[in-house]
């Protein structure tokens, strides 16, 4: 299985809170000139954003670490929203 190259600048669990029933969110460009709908999976994501170059070549270690942190954060936020 290859490592994911599409890295989200905002976690999908966070973006999903703003999505409609079709998992779509409204996006506005930074220059405020464009507005459009897109899926949570495609929003705020760039290829290889967190990739770092090492002596052994490109590494996805930062993305993998952030993914673990985001998983823990998502669980904690769910608990808080659930009244815990």
C-alpha positions, 0 to 999 in steps of 0.5 A: 500500500502506497503512502498517501500523498494528498495532505490536508491542511485542515483535518477532514474531521474538522471540515466535515462539521461544516459540510452538508449531507453530501459531504460538500463544503463551500470554499472561498479563494484567498483573494475572495474572487472564487466561490465553489462547492467541493468535497471534504476530501478535496478541500484544503489539501495539497499533494506532498504538503508535509513531505520532507526530504531526507538522506533516504529520499522523500519521507511521509513521517510528518504526515503520519504523525499529524494523522495520529494526532488528528485521530486522537483530537477527533476522539477527544472532540467527539467526547466533549461534544457528547457531554463528557 
